[in-house]
Every structure is written in C-alpha cells, then in structure tokens.
Amino acid sequence: MSIDCWHQANAKAIDLLIAVTNNDAVNMMAAMIADRFGITHKVARVRSRDFGGENSILRGEDLKIDLVIYPEELVAQEIVRLIKRTAGDEIIDVALGQMKVLAARISDDSPWANKNLIETSKAHREFPFRVVAISRGIKTIIPVGIDEILPQDQILIMAATENLPQLIELTGIKQQMRQRVMILGGGLVGSRVAELLGKEVKVKLIEKDEKRAEELSYLLKDTQILHGDGSDRDVLEEAGLPNMDTFIATTGENETNIMSCMLAKELMTVNCEGAMCSLRKTISLVNKEEYEPLASKSGSDIVLNKKTLASNEILTFIRQSEVLSVMHMHGFDAEVVDLLATPGSLVTKKPLAKLDKKLAGHIIVGSVFRDGEWQTAVGSTHIQDGDRVIVICNADNLKDVRKLFWS
C-alpha cells in the first residue's frame, strides 16, 4: 500500500498486476492503484463473493479488476463437477468438448495390465486413443511406447468424445450416479458445495464449531448439519458415513483432511462388496503441494489444491492469445493444456519424432486440430503455425511447453 514502492517498481512501465495476498481489501485496492498508474491488466484474488461479481454492488469494472479469482469458489465448483459426473475416476472436456481425458484405475485382471503402450495400442484398434500419463504410487510418468502399465496404476487416456462410451467399456469402469455425500468442514468451500448440491443430492455436513454449525443450519435448508469432530471415528460412524457414496474433507487443515480421508476410506468400504467398494470416493482439499502425492497415496481418490486451480486460471488469462485452457488432473502431477502454436515456434520446426529429446518423459502432444477435426498426434505429425494442440505435461514442465510452442 506504499505508493513510494509503486514508484520504485516503475509501475508505469508494467503491463500486468497480479494481486494474490491473503487480504481481499489490499488486493482490490492494489488493482485500483495499478489502474491509476496505467497498468493495463489487473488480476486480483478475492475470497468474498460479495465483491467483483456481475450482481455485486462493486463489480469487477468498478474495482478496475479484469480477472477476479475466487479460489474457494473454483474448488467448490470443481468438487460439484466431480460429484455430478456419472463415470470414471475423472472425465474432463478439452477442445470445446470434442475430446475427453479419462482417468482409470487398472485392476489386476485388466487386459491392459502388464503390457506396454505399444502392445496395448496394437491390441485395441477399435478407435484411436492415447495413454498420456501414468500415476504409480506418488510418481507421475509421462510415458513413451515402451513404458509398461502395471496393476493398480492409474492412467490418463485421451480420446474423441464420440468414443467415450467405448473407452469406458474397454477400461471396465463402472457407471454410477453419486447420491449420498458427506462433507467435513463448513467453511467457504464446504458450505458452498453443500449449497450447490443440496437440492439434487442427499448431503450431510459435519462442522466442529458449534456456533458455525448453528449458523449453517439456518443457511443450508437442504443439507443436514451435524455438530461434531469429523476426525473422530465414532462421530463418522454415527453420522452414517459407511452408507455414503462420497466423502469430502474441506477443513482448513491439510493434515485433518488427509487423515480423515484415510479413516473415511476404511469405514466406507468395510461392509461393501467387490466393485462397489471402488465406486465409493474420497475427495480432500490439500493446499500444500508437497502433501498432494501423500494424500493420493494414503486414502484420497481425488486431491484438490486451491492454489493450483487459481494459478491455472491466471495462466490462461495471461496467455489468452495462445493458451485456451489449462486443467489439472487430480491424483496426477499432470496438466492438460489446450493451446495454439505461435508462428516460428520450436515445435513447428520438425515432426514430433525428431523433437523426442525435448518431449520424451515429460511432455506428450496428444491431439492436433486438422481438417476440421481432432486427430491423435503420432511421431510423424508436424505441428504447423497456428495449429491448435492438446498437450499433457508434468506441472513443473509448463515452462518447457512455453519454450516449445511460443516464439
């Protein structure tokens, strides 16, 4: 808030402000100050949905903010999307819905188990698809043809939307609409998820703070509010967790969310049989990146990070002329990037096979838009100036994607 600091930073020469402190007022005020200095683009993190929205008293344009980031709202919307989907560990739309990326767990008796990608591709020629990532333990592999798929691996598969039913059948994923949800934590994320789901799904919410629980009982008429410590096994059992389809831990404590999901996983599968056990899911909110692999390994089927979702929104905004979207695949250290190849960029110089040293092991070009349709990219594919491409990479390799696709 020191104007002297703005002068020292030569603010008049800056193109973009990103205000993401933990104080909403500071972020909103920074955007207004930046506007006075002539900074063209302003991004601000705001927790309260009372500010910056279309129907707010102070809208984004009033606050001089071009992109308002609501991290808790992003997480809540993502959880609701995951709950409402009808199949798979995860299915996301890419390329304006024309392509899908499906996450699937490989069972011991799967026809995909103990085969490398070349063998799998030869065995299933019914339609084009591509395995673009493998999650094994706490490690994510961006695979090449000789990499083997093992039992209990979770894999990401890209295919055209019209081939999704065949892909689900091929991987043996059971379809199920989730109708019974338990939420741990009645903060901004938990209460918003309950609000969005309450009229369509049976929702129970456990809140440790008695005053907050009482407040939520008035605000969330379609949700059953329970007061108790959700990290206590007896409380979860009494609340009916063994009969739930999905457990979501959204407290402000990473450790509580991880441990509660471990406990929930045990309680939810103790009385179920066979495939039904695998259909019961746990979702945890974890805001330390180093904890995400631990959470995925220990009992959370899906791990969400507010910072990751927010940073993807900001990255898409910053590079909006080239990046159309960035999506994080939960349970994987992997990003799905929908982008355009700029004229003269490195990726347009040679076919993909001749770029192997720059791609192998950390970047996969999954699909390219050609002749009015999406085509699976192969070694002989040569990306042209302005081509629209779907890329999968480790989160740490987004910078390498930029070097390849942007001149």
KEKE-3310 file (N, C-alpha, C; in steps of 0.2 Angstrom, whole numbers, plus 5000, padded with zeros to 4 digits):
npx = (5004:5011:5014:5026:5033:5027:5031:5045:5046:5044:5030:5023:5028:5024:5015:5005:4997:4996:4987:4988:4987:4983:4974:4959:4955:4967:4971:4960:4962:4974:4973:4965:4975:4984:4978:4977:4991:4991:4993:4988:4982:4974:4974:4965:4965:4950:4941:4928:4912:4904:4910:4915:4908:4895:4883:4886:4888:4899:4907:4918:4923:4921:4930:4941:4946:4952:4952:4944:4948:4942:4947:4941:4928:4932:4936:4925:4916:4923:4923:4909:4907:4914:4907:4895:4897:4896:4903:4919:4935:4939:4933:4937:4932:4940:4946:4935:4925:4926:4935:4940:4947:4951:4952:4958:4958:4969:4965:4970:4966:4964:4964:4974:4984:5001:5006:5015:5014:5014:5010:4997:4991:4991:4983:4971:4962:4950:4946:4954:4965:4975:4986:4991:4997:5004:5000:5009:5010:5017:5022:5021:5021:5025:5022:5032:5032:5037:5035:5027:5011:5005:4997:4985:4990:4986:4979:4979:4969:4967:4954:4942:4927:4915:4919:4920:4910:4914:4927:4925:4919:4929:4939:4933:4926:4915:4898:4890:4879:4882:4874:4874:4882:4895:4901:4915:4918:4913:4917:4921:4922:4916:4903:4898:4899:4889:4878:4877:4875:4864:4850:4849:4856:4858:4864:4876:4883:4897:4902:4914:4914:4903:4895:4896:4890:4877:4874:4875:4865:4854:4856:4858:4846:4843:4852:4858:4864:4877:4884:4901:4916:4924:4935:4935:4932:4921:4911:4910:4905:4893:4887:4883:4893:4897:4887:4888:4891:4901:4914:4920:4933:4935:4941:4951:4963:4977:4982:4971:4962:4968:4970:4957:4951:4958:4953:4940:4939:4942:4930:4920:4922:4921:4909:4905:4905:4915:4916:4908:4915:4926:4919:4916:4920:4933:4937:4949:4954:4969:4981:4995:5007:5017:5011:5001:5005:5006:4993:4986:4991:4988:4974:4965:4955:4954:4963:4962:4968:4968:4977:4983:4972:4968:4980:4981:4970:4974:4986:4980:4973:4983:4990:4981:4980:4986:4985:4972:4966:4970:4971:4971:4975:4968:4975:4986:5002:5000:4996:4984:4984:4977:4981:4988:5000:5012:5018:5033:5038:5047:5042:5036:5046:5050:5045:5036:5043:5056:5058:5060:5070:5067:5054:5051:5047:5042:5033:5019:5012:4996:4984:4980:4972:4965:4960:4947:4944:4948:4963:4973:4989:5004:5021:5025:5018:5017:5018:5010:5011:5000:4992:4980:4982:4983:4991:5000:5008:5020:5017:5028:5034:5028:5034:5043:5034:5030:5042:5043:5031:5029:5035)
npy = (4994:5006:5020:5025:5013:5008:5018:5015:5003:5006:5007:5012:5007:4994:4980:4971:4967:4956:4952:4944:4943:4938:4946:4953:4966:4973:4967:4972:4986:4987:4984:4995:5006:5001:5004:5018:5020:5016:5003:4990:4977:4969:4957:4950:4941:4937:4932:4934:4932:4943:4954:4960:4952:4949:4954:4961:4974:4982:4979:4970:4979:4991:4990:4990:4978:4965:4951:4942:4932:4919:4908:4898:4897:4892:4879:4873:4873:4864:4852:4850:4847:4835:4827:4826:4820:4805:4794:4785:4789:4801:4813:4824:4838:4843:4854:4862:4852:4842:4833:4820:4818:4804:4797:4782:4767:4753:4737:4721:4711:4717:4719:4728:4727:4724:4726:4735:4752:4751:4738:4738:4747:4741:4730:4735:4742:4747:4761:4777:4781:4788:4784:4795:4799:4791:4787:4781:4775:4788:4794:4802:4797:4803:4795:4784:4774:4761:4760:4752:4747:4744:4733:4742:4754:4771:4778:4790:4793:4799:4803:4804:4813:4806:4793:4790:4781:4768:4768:4769:4756:4748:4750:4745:4753:4756:4763:4775:4785:4797:4799:4801:4811:4816:4830:4836:4849:4866:4878:4891:4883:4870:4874:4880:4870:4861:4870:4871:4858:4853:4853:4843:4831:4820:4827:4827:4837:4840:4849:4856:4867:4874:4886:4890:4878:4880:4892:4887:4878:4886:4893:4883:4875:4863:4854:4842:4847:4843:4843:4841:4832:4828:4821:4810:4793:4787:4798:4799:4787:4787:4797:4791:4788:4775:4772:4781:4788:4797:4805:4821:4831:4846:4855:4868:4863:4854:4842:4836:4834:4825:4814:4811:4807:4795:4788:4788:4781:4768:4766:4767:4756:4745:4737:4735:4726:4719:4727:4738:4744:4751:4761:4770:4786:4797:4814:4826:4842:4850:4861:4862:4859:4849:4839:4834:4822:4813:4813:4807:4795:4789:4789:4797:4799:4809:4824:4841:4857:4873:4883:4878:4877:4891:4897:4891:4897:4910:4909:4905:4917:4926:4922:4922:4923:4913:4902:4892:4884:4878:4863:4854:4837:4828:4818:4816:4822:4831:4842:4847:4855:4866:4874:4886:4885:4896:4906:4902:4895:4883:4870:4869:4867:4854:4837:4828:4816:4819:4828:4822:4822:4833:4831:4818:4809:4820:4828:4826:4827:4826:4828:4835:4849:4847:4849:4851:4843:4834:4825:4811:4814:4808:4801:4806:4817:4834:4849:4864:4882:4891:4880:4872:4863:4849:4847:4837:4837:4837:4846:4854:4856:4865:4877:4872:4869:4881:4886:4878:4880:4894:4907)
npz = (5000:5000:4991:4987:4985:4973:4964:4965:4959:4946:4941:4930:4919:4919:4913:4918:4933:4947:4960:4974:4988:5005:5009:5005:5004:5002:4990:4981:4982:4977:4964:4960:4962:4953:4941:4941:4938:4926:4922:4912:4913:4926:4939:4953:4968:4977:4991:4996:4989:4988:4982:4966:4957:4944:4949:4960:4972:4971:4956:4945:4935:4942:4952:4945:4941:4930:4930:4942:4954:4963:4974:4983:4977:4965:4969:4975:4964:4956:4964:4964:4950:4949:4957:4951:4939:4929:4928:4929:4937:4934:4922:4910:4899:4884:4871:4868:4871:4862:4863:4876:4892:4901:4917:4923:4934:4934:4936:4943:4935:4923:4905:4901:4910:4914:4901:4888:4881:4867:4864:4870:4862:4849:4852:4854:4842:4839:4840:4839:4852:4866:4878:4890:4902:4917:4934:4947:4963:4971:4960:4944:4928:4912:4898:4886:4872:4876:4889:4903:4908:4924:4936:4947:4944:4939:4925:4912:4899:4882:4871:4857:4860:4855:4856:4869:4876:4872:4876:4890:4892:4887:4897:4908:4918:4930:4929:4939:4947:4959:4975:4988:4999:5010:5019:5027:5037:5037:5031:5019:5007:5010:5014:5002:4993:4998:4997:4983:4979:4987:4983:4974:4978:4992:5006:5019:5032:5042:5055:5066:5074:5085:5085:5072:5065:5070:5063:5050:5049:5048:5036:5026:5020:5014:5018:5029:5044:5055:5071:5077:5079:5065:5063:5071:5073:5079:5078:5064:5061:5068:5061:5049:5039:5033:5024:5014:4998:4994:5001:5007:5012:5018:5027:5035:5038:5032:5036:5044:5034:5026:5035:5039:5027:5025:5036:5032:5020:5025:5033:5024:5015:5022:5024:5011:4995:4983:4967:4971:4981:4976:4969:4979:4984:4990:4993:4995:5001:4999:5003:5002:4991:4992:5000:4992:4984:4994:5000:4989:4989:5001:5004:4998:4984:4975:4975:4979:4975:4980:4976:4964:4956:4955:4950:4937:4931:4931:4923:4911:4908:4907:4895:4885:4872:4866:4875:4878:4888:4904:4913:4928:4932:4944:4956:4949:4944:4933:4919:4908:4893:4883:4868:4856:4843:4841:4827:4820:4831:4841:4841:4828:4819:4816:4813:4826:4831:4829:4838:4850:4860:4867:4871:4876:4890:4898:4892:4882:4866:4863:4854:4839:4830:4814:4797:4801:4811:4826:4828:4833:4839:4832:4829:4817:4815:4811:4818:4813:4810:4820:4823:4833:4848:4859:4874:4886:4901:4915:4930:4933:4921:4913:4909:4900:4889:4886:4880:4869:4861:4860:4851)
capx = (5000:5015:5014:5033:5035:5025:5036:5052:5045:5042:5024:5021:5031:5022:5009:5001:4997:4993:4987:4985:4989:4978:4969:4954:4955:4973:4971:4956:4965:4980:4970:4963:4981:4988:4974:4980:4997:4991:4994:4983:4978:4974:4971:4965:4962:4945:4938:4921:4909:4901:4914:4918:4903:4891:4877:4889:4887:4905:4908:4925:4925:4921:4936:4947:4949:4950:4950:4943:4950:4939:4949:4936:4923:4934:4937:4918:4913:4926:4920:4902:4908:4916:4901:4889:4899:4892:4908:4926:4938:4938:4932:4936:4932:4945:4945:4927:4921:4926:4940:4939:4953:4948:4957:4955:4962:4970:4964:4974:4964:4963:4968:4979:4989:5007:5008:5017:5009:5014:5006:4990:4989:4990:4978:4964:4962:4943:4945:4960:4965:4982:4988:4996:5000:5003:5001:5011:5012:5017:5026:5018:5025:5023:5025:5034:5029:5040:5033:5023:5006:5005:4991:4985:4992:4980:4981:4975:4968:4964:4950:4937:4921:4911:4922:4920:4907:4918:4933:4923:4918:4936:4943:4929:4924:4908:4895:4886:4877:4883:4868:4874:4888:4896:4906:4918:4920:4908:4920:4918:4922:4911:4896:4897:4897:4883:4873:4876:4872:4859:4843:4850:4860:4857:4871:4877:4889:4899:4906:4917:4912:4895:4892:4896:4886:4871:4873:4874:4858:4849:4858:4858:4840:4843:4858:4858:4870:4879:4890:4905:4923:4924:4941:4934:4929:4914:4907:4909:4900:4886:4884:4881:4897:4898:4882:4889:4895:4907:4916:4924:4936:4937:4943:4957:4969:4979:4983:4965:4959:4971:4969:4950:4950:4961:4948:4933:4940:4941:4923:4916:4922:4921:4904:4903:4907:4918:4917:4905:4920:4930:4915:4915:4926:4935:4940:4952:4957:4976:4984:5002:5009:5021:5006:4997:5006:5005:4986:4983:4993:4986:4967:4961:4955:4955:4966:4961:4973:4966:4982:4984:4966:4969:4986:4979:4965:4978:4990:4976:4971:4989:4992:4974:4980:4989:4983:4964:4964:4974:4967:4975:4972:4968:4979:4992:5006:4999:4992:4981:4985:4974:4985:4990:5007:5014:5022:5040:5040:5052:5038:5034:5052:5052:5040:5036:5048:5063:5059:5060:5074:5064:5047:5051:5047:5039:5028:5016:5007:4990:4980:4980:4966:4967:4955:4940:4943:4954:4967:4978:4996:5009:5028:5026:5014:5022:5014:5011:5010:4993:4989:4978:4985:4982:4997:5000:5014:5020:5016:5035:5036:5024:5039:5046:5029:5030:5048:5041:5025:5028:5041)
capy = (5000:5011:5022:5025:5006:5008:5022:5012:4997:5009:5004:5015:5003:4987:4978:4966:4966:4950:4954:4937:4942:4935:4951:4955:4974:4975:4965:4976:4992:4987:4985:5002:5009:5000:5007:5025:5020:5014:4996:4988:4971:4968:4951:4950:4936:4939:4927:4935:4933:4949:4959:4958:4948:4953:4956:4964:4982:4984:4974:4970:4985:4996:4989:4990:4971:4962:4944:4941:4925:4916:4901:4894:4895:4887:4872:4871:4871:4858:4847:4848:4844:4829:4823:4826:4816:4798:4788:4786:4792:4808:4814:4831:4840:4848:4856:4863:4846:4837:4827:4819:4814:4799:4794:4775:4763:4747:4731:4715:4706:4721:4717:4732:4726:4721:4727:4742:4755:4749:4732:4740:4751:4735:4725:4739:4746:4749:4768:4780:4784:4788:4785:4801:4799:4785:4788:4775:4777:4795:4797:4803:4796:4805:4789:4783:4767:4755:4760:4746:4748:4739:4733:4747:4761:4775:4780:4795:4791:4804:4800:4809:4812:4801:4786:4789:4775:4763:4769:4767:4749:4745:4750:4742:4757:4755:4769:4776:4792:4798:4802:4802:4814:4819:4835:4838:4856:4871:4884:4894:4878:4865:4876:4882:4863:4859:4874:4869:4851:4852:4851:4837:4826:4820:4830:4829:4841:4839:4855:4856:4873:4874:4892:4889:4873:4883:4896:4884:4875:4891:4895:4877:4871:4857:4850:4840:4849:4839:4846:4836:4832:4823:4817:4805:4788:4786:4803:4797:4781:4789:4801:4787:4788:4769:4772:4787:4786:4801:4809:4827:4834:4853:4859:4872:4860:4849:4835:4834:4832:4819:4808:4810:4803:4788:4785:4788:4776:4762:4765:4767:4750:4739:4732:4734:4720:4719:4733:4743:4747:4755:4766:4775:4790:4802:4820:4830:4849:4850:4867:4861:4855:4843:4835:4831:4814:4809:4812:4802:4788:4787:4787:4802:4797:4815:4829:4847:4862:4880:4887:4875:4879:4898:4898:4889:4902:4916:4907:4905:4924:4930:4919:4920:4923:4906:4896:4892:4882:4873:4859:4850:4831:4826:4812:4816:4828:4832:4847:4846:4862:4867:4880:4887:4885:4903:4906:4902:4892:4877:4864:4869:4866:4847:4832:4826:4811:4822:4833:4817:4823:4839:4829:4812:4808:4825:4831:4822:4830:4821:4829:4842:4850:4847:4847:4852:4838:4832:4819:4809:4815:4802:4803:4809:4823:4840:4855:4870:4888:4892:4874:4871:4857:4847:4844:4834:4838:4837:4853:4858:4857:4870:4882:4869:4869:4888:4887:4874:4882:4901:4910)
capz = (5000:4999:4984:4985:4982:4966:4960:4965:4955:4940:4939:4924:4914:4920:4909:4922:4940:4950:4967:4977:4995:5009:5011:5000:5003:4999:4983:4977:4982:4973:4957:4958:4962:4947:4936:4941:4935:4919:4921:4908:4915:4933:4942:4960:4972:4982:4994:4997:4983:4988:4978:4959:4953:4940:4953:4966:4972:4967:4951:4943:4932:4947:4956:4940:4940:4924:4931:4949:4956:4969:4975:4986:4973:4960:4972:4976:4958:4954:4968:4961:4944:4950:4960:4946:4933:4930:4927:4930:4942:4932:4915:4908:4892:4881:4864:4867:4872:4856:4866:4883:4895:4906:4922:4925:4938:4931:4940:4942:4929:4917:4899:4900:4915:4912:4894:4887:4877:4860:4864:4871:4856:4844:4854:4854:4836:4838:4839:4841:4859:4868:4886:4891:4909:4922:4941:4950:4969:4972:4955:4938:4922:4905:4895:4879:4869:4879:4896:4904:4913:4930:4941:4952:4941:4937:4919:4909:4892:4878:4865:4855:4864:4852:4858:4876:4879:4870:4881:4897:4891:4886:4903:4913:4923:4932:4929:4945:4949:4966:4978:4996:5000:5017:5019:5033:5037:5035:5029:5012:5002:5012:5014:4995:4989:5001:4994:4976:4978:4992:4980:4969:4981:4999:5009:5027:5033:5049:5057:5073:5078:5087:5083:5064:5064:5071:5058:5043:5049:5045:5029:5021:5022:5010:5020:5036:5048:5061:5075:5080:5077:5060:5063:5076:5070:5081:5075:5057:5060:5070:5056:5044:5034:5030:5019:5010:4991:4993:5007:5005:5018:5016:5033:5033:5040:5027:5040:5046:5028:5023:5039:5039:5021:5026:5040:5029:5015:5028:5035:5018:5011:5027:5023:5004:4992:4976:4963:4974:4986:4972:4967:4984:4983:4995:4990:5000:5000:5002:5000:5002:4985:4994:5003:4987:4982:5000:5001:4984:4991:5008:5005:4994:4977:4972:4979:4976:4978:4978:4973:4958:4952:4954:4945:4930:4929:4930:4917:4905:4907:4904:4889:4882:4864:4864:4879:4878:4894:4907:4918:4932:4933:4951:4958:4944:4943:4926:4917:4901:4891:4876:4866:4849:4841:4838:4821:4821:4837:4840:4839:4821:4815:4814:4816:4833:4832:4829:4844:4855:4866:4871:4873:4879:4898:4902:4888:4876:4862:4862:4848:4835:4826:4807:4793:4804:4816:4831:4826:4838:4836:4832:4828:4810:4815:4811:4820:4809:4813:4822:4825:4840:4850:4866:4877:4893:4904:4922:4932:4933:4914:4909:4906:4893:4884:4883:4875:4863:4857:4859:4849)
cpx = (5004:5016:5022:5036:5033:5030:5043:5052:5044:5036:5021:5023:5028:5015:5003:5002:4993:4993:4984:4987:4983:4973:4965:4955:4961:4973:4966:4959:4971:4978:4968:4970:4984:4984:4976:4987:4997:4992:4988:4979:4979:4970:4971:4962:4957:4942:4930:4918:4904:4904:4916:4914:4899:4885:4880:4888:4893:4908:4916:4927:4925:4927:4942:4950:4947:4948:4950:4944:4946:4941:4944:4930:4925:4934:4930:4915:4916:4924:4913:4902:4910:4911:4896:4891:4897:4897:4915:4929:4938:4938:4932:4936:4938:4943:4937:4923:4921:4931:4938:4946:4950:4953:4954:4960:4963:4970:4969:4972:4962:4967:4974:4985:4995:5009:5010:5013:5009:5010:4999:4987:4987:4984:4971:4964:4955:4942:4952:4960:4973:4982:4993:4999:4999:5005:5003:5014:5012:5021:5021:5023:5022:5026:5027:5031:5031:5038:5027:5017:5005:4999:4991:4987:4985:4983:4976:4975:4964:4960:4945:4931:4916:4913:4922:4916:4911:4924:4931:4922:4925:4940:4939:4927:4917:4904:4890:4885:4877:4877:4869:4881:4889:4902:4909:4921:4915:4911:4917:4918:4916:4904:4894:4895:4891:4877:4872:4873:4866:4852:4843:4852:4858:4864:4870:4883:4891:4904:4908:4915:4905:4892:4891:4891:4878:4869:4871:4867:4852:4850:4857:4852:4839:4848:4857:4865:4871:4885:4894:4912:4924:4930:4941:4930:4922:4909:4905:4904:4893:4883:4882:4886:4898:4893:4883:4892:4901:4908:4921:4926:4938:4939:4949:4963:4971:4979:4976:4961:4962:4970:4962:4948:4953:4956:4942:4934:4939:4934:4919:4916:4922:4915:4902:4907:4910:4919:4913:4910:4924:4925:4914:4921:4927:4939:4943:4955:4963:4979:4992:5004:5013:5017:5002:4998:5005:4997:4983:4985:4990:4978:4962:4961:4956:4957:4965:4966:4970:4971:4983:4978:4966:4974:4984:4974:4969:4983:4986:4974:4977:4991:4986:4975:4983:4986:4975:4962:4970:4970:4972:4971:4973:4971:4985:4996:5006:4994:4990:4980:4982:4977:4986:4998:5008:5018:5029:5043:5044:5048:5036:5040:5053:5045:5041:5042:5055:5064:5059:5064:5071:5057:5047:5052:5044:5034:5026:5011:5001:4986:4981:4974:4968:4961:4948:4939:4949:4957:4972:4985:5000:5016:5029:5022:5019:5017:5015:5009:5002:4989:4986:4980:4984:4988:4996:5007:5014:5020:5023:5037:5032:5029:5042:5041:5029:5036:5046:5036:5025:5035:5043)
cpy = (5006:5014:5023:5019:5006:5012:5018:5006:4999:5006:5006:5011:4995:4986:4974:4966:4960:4951:4948:4937:4939:4940:4954:4962:4976:4973:4970:4983:4993:4987:4992:5007:5008:5003:5014:5025:5018:5007:4993:4982:4970:4961:4951:4944:4939:4933:4928:4936:4939:4955:4956:4954:4952:4957:4960:4971:4985:4978:4974:4976:4991:4996:4989:4984:4968:4955:4944:4933:4923:4909:4896:4892:4891:4880:4869:4869:4865:4852:4845:4845:4837:4824:4822:4821:4809:4792:4790:4789:4800:4808:4821:4833:4844:4849:4857:4857:4841:4832:4826:4816:4810:4797:4787:4771:4756:4741:4726:4711:4711:4719:4722:4731:4722:4721:4734:4745:4753:4742:4733:4743:4746:4731:4729:4744:4748:4756:4771:4783:4784:4789:4790:4802:4793:4788:4781:4777:4785:4799:4797:4802:4799:4800:4789:4776:4761:4755:4755:4749:4742:4739:4739:4754:4764:4778:4786:4793:4797:4801:4805:4807:4807:4794:4785:4783:4769:4762:4766:4759:4745:4745:4747:4746:4757:4762:4770:4784:4793:4802:4804:4805:4817:4823:4836:4845:4861:4877:4886:4888:4873:4868:4878:4875:4861:4863:4872:4862:4849:4850:4845:4831:4826:4821:4830:4832:4841:4846:4855:4861:4874:4880:4892:4884:4876:4887:4893:4880:4880:4893:4889:4873:4864:4852:4848:4842:4845:4843:4841:4836:4826:4819:4811:4799:4787:4791:4801:4792:4783:4793:4797:4786:4781:4768:4777:4784:4790:4805:4815:4830:4841:4858:4864:4869:4854:4842:4832:4831:4825:4813:4806:4806:4796:4785:4783:4782:4769:4761:4764:4760:4744:4734:4731:4728:4722:4726:4739:4747:4752:4761:4771:4779:4795:4808:4824:4837:4849:4856:4867:4856:4848:4838:4831:4823:4810:4808:4807:4795:4785:4786:4792:4800:4803:4820:4836:4852:4869:4884:4885:4878:4887:4900:4896:4894:4908:4915:4908:4913:4927:4928:4918:4920:4916:4901:4897:4889:4878:4870:4854:4843:4828:4819:4811:4822:4829:4838:4845:4853:4862:4874:4880:4888:4892:4902:4906:4898:4886:4871:4864:4868:4859:4843:4830:4821:4814:4827:4828:4819:4829:4837:4823:4812:4814:4829:4827:4827:4825:4822:4835:4843:4851:4845:4847:4847:4837:4825:4818:4810:4809:4805:4807:4816:4829:4846:4861:4876:4889:4886:4874:4864:4856:4844:4842:4834:4838:4845:4857:4859:4862:4875:4879:4869:4876:4889:4883:4877:4890:4904:4916)
cpz = (5000:4992:4982:4982:4975:4962:4959:4960:4948:4937:4933:4918:4914:4916:4913:4929:4942:4957:4971:4985:4999:5011:5005:4998:5000:4992:4978:4977:4977:4966:4955:4958:4955:4941:4935:4938:4928:4917:4918:4910:4923:4935:4949:4963:4977:4985:4994:4990:4983:4984:4971:4955:4949:4944:4959:4966:4969:4963:4949:4940:4937:4951:4951:4939:4934:4925:4939:4950:4963:4970:4978:4981:4967:4963:4972:4969:4955:4957:4965:4955:4945:4953:4955:4940:4935:4930:4928:4936:4940:4924:4914:4901:4890:4874:4863:4867:4867:4858:4873:4885:4901:4910:4924:4929:4935:4936:4939:4936:4923:4911:4897:4904:4912:4905:4893:4882:4870:4860:4865:4865:4850:4846:4854:4848:4835:4836:4841:4848:4861:4875:4886:4897:4913:4929:4944:4957:4970:4966:4949:4932:4916:4901:4888:4878:4873:4886:4897:4909:4918:4933:4946:4950:4939:4931:4916:4901:4888:4872:4863:4859:4861:4854:4865:4879:4878:4875:4888:4897:4891:4893:4909:4919:4924:4932:4936:4946:4957:4970:4985:4997:5007:5016:5026:5032:5033:5033:5022:5007:5004:5011:5006:4992:4992:4997:4986:4975:4982:4988:4976:4973:4988:5002:5016:5027:5040:5050:5065:5077:5079:5084:5075:5062:5064:5065:5051:5043:5047:5038:5024:5023:5019:5013:5027:5039:5054:5065:5078:5076:5071:5059:5068:5073:5072:5079:5068:5056:5062:5065:5050:5038:5030:5024:5014:5003:4991:4999:5005:5011:5015:5022:5031:5035:5035:5031:5042:5040:5025:5028:5039:5032:5022:5030:5036:5024:5019:5030:5029:5014:5016:5026:5015:5001:4984:4973:4967:4979:4982:4969:4973:4985:4989:4991:4996:4997:5003:4999:5001:4996:4987:4997:4998:4985:4988:5001:4996:4986:4997:5009:5001:4987:4973:4977:4975:4979:4976:4974:4965:4953:4950:4949:4938:4927:4927:4923:4911:4903:4904:4897:4884:4875:4862:4868:4880:4885:4897:4913:4921:4933:4940:4952:4953:4945:4936:4925:4910:4898:4884:4873:4859:4848:4838:4832:4823:4827:4836:4838:4832:4816:4812:4816:4823:4835:4832:4834:4850:4861:4870:4874:4878:4887:4901:4898:4882:4872:4860:4856:4845:4830:4818:4803:4796:4809:4820:4829:4832:4835:4837:4830:4822:4810:4815:4812:4816:4813:4814:4823:4832:4842:4858:4869:4884:4895:4912:4924:4931:4926:4910:4906:4900:4888:4881:4878:4869:4858:4856:4857:4853)
residu = (MET:SER:ILE:ASP:CYS:TRP:HIS:GLN:ALA:ASN:ALA:LYS:ALA:ILE:ASP:LEU:LEU:ILE:ALA:VAL:THR:ASN:ASN:ASP:ALA:VAL:ASN:MET:MET:ALA:ALA:MET:ILE:ALA:ASP:ARG:PHE:GLY:ILE:THR:HIS:LYS:VAL:ALA:ARG:VAL:ARG:SER:ARG:ASP:PHE:GLY:GLY:GLU:ASN:SER:ILE:LEU:ARG:GLY:GLU:ASP:LEU:LYS:ILE:ASP:LEU:VAL:ILE:TYR:PRO:GLU:GLU:LEU:VAL:ALA:GLN:GLU:ILE:VAL:ARG:LEU:ILE:LYS:ARG:THR:ALA:GLY:ASP:GLU:ILE:ILE:ASP:VAL:ALA:LEU:GLY:GLN:MET:LYS:VAL:LEU:ALA:ALA:ARG:ILE:SER:ASP:ASP:SER:PRO:TRP:ALA:ASN:LYS:ASN:LEU:ILE:GLU:THR:SER:LYS:ALA:HIS:ARG:GLU:PHE:PRO:PHE:ARG:VAL:VAL:ALA:ILE:SER:ARG:GLY:ILE:LYS:THR:ILE:ILE:PRO:VAL:GLY:ILE:ASP:GLU:ILE:LEU:PRO:GLN:ASP:GLN:ILE:LEU:ILE:MET:ALA:ALA:THR:GLU:ASN:LEU:PRO:GLN:LEU:ILE:GLU:LEU:THR:GLY:ILE:LYS:GLN:GLN:MET:ARG:GLN:ARG:VAL:MET:ILE:LEU:GLY:GLY:GLY:LEU:VAL:GLY:SER:ARG:VAL:ALA:GLU:LEU:LEU:GLY:LYS:GLU:VAL:LYS:VAL:LYS:LEU:ILE:GLU:LYS:ASP:GLU:LYS:ARG:ALA:GLU:GLU:LEU:SER:TYR:LEU:LEU:LYS:ASP:THR:GLN:ILE:LEU:HIS:GLY:ASP:GLY:SER:ASP:ARG:ASP:VAL:LEU:GLU:GLU:ALA:GLY:LEU:PRO:ASN:MET:ASP:THR:PHE:ILE:ALA:THR:THR:GLY:GLU:ASN:GLU:THR:ASN:ILE:MET:SER:CYS:MET:LEU:ALA:LYS:GLU:LEU:MET:THR:VAL:ASN:CYS:GLU:GLY:ALA:MET:CYS:SER:LEU:ARG:LYS:THR:ILE:SER:LEU:VAL:ASN:LYS:GLU:GLU:TYR:GLU:PRO:LEU:ALA:SER:LYS:SER:GLY:SER:ASP:ILE:VAL:LEU:ASN:LYS:LYS:THR:LEU:ALA:SER:ASN:GLU:ILE:LEU:THR:PHE:ILE:ARG:GLN:SER:GLU:VAL:LEU:SER:VAL:MET:HIS:MET:HIS:GLY:PHE:ASP:ALA:GLU:VAL:VAL:ASP:LEU:LEU:ALA:THR:PRO:GLY:SER:LEU:VAL:THR:LYS:LYS:PRO:LEU:ALA:LYS:LEU:ASP:LYS:LYS:LEU:ALA:GLY:HIS:ILE:ILE:VAL:GLY:SER:VAL:PHE:ARG:ASP:GLY:GLU:TRP:GLN:THR:ALA:VAL:GLY:SER:THR:HIS:ILE:GLN:ASP:GLY:ASP:ARG:VAL:ILE:VAL:ILE:CYS:ASN:ALA:ASP:ASN:LEU:LYS:ASP:VAL:ARG:LYS:LEU:PHE:TRP:SER)
# end
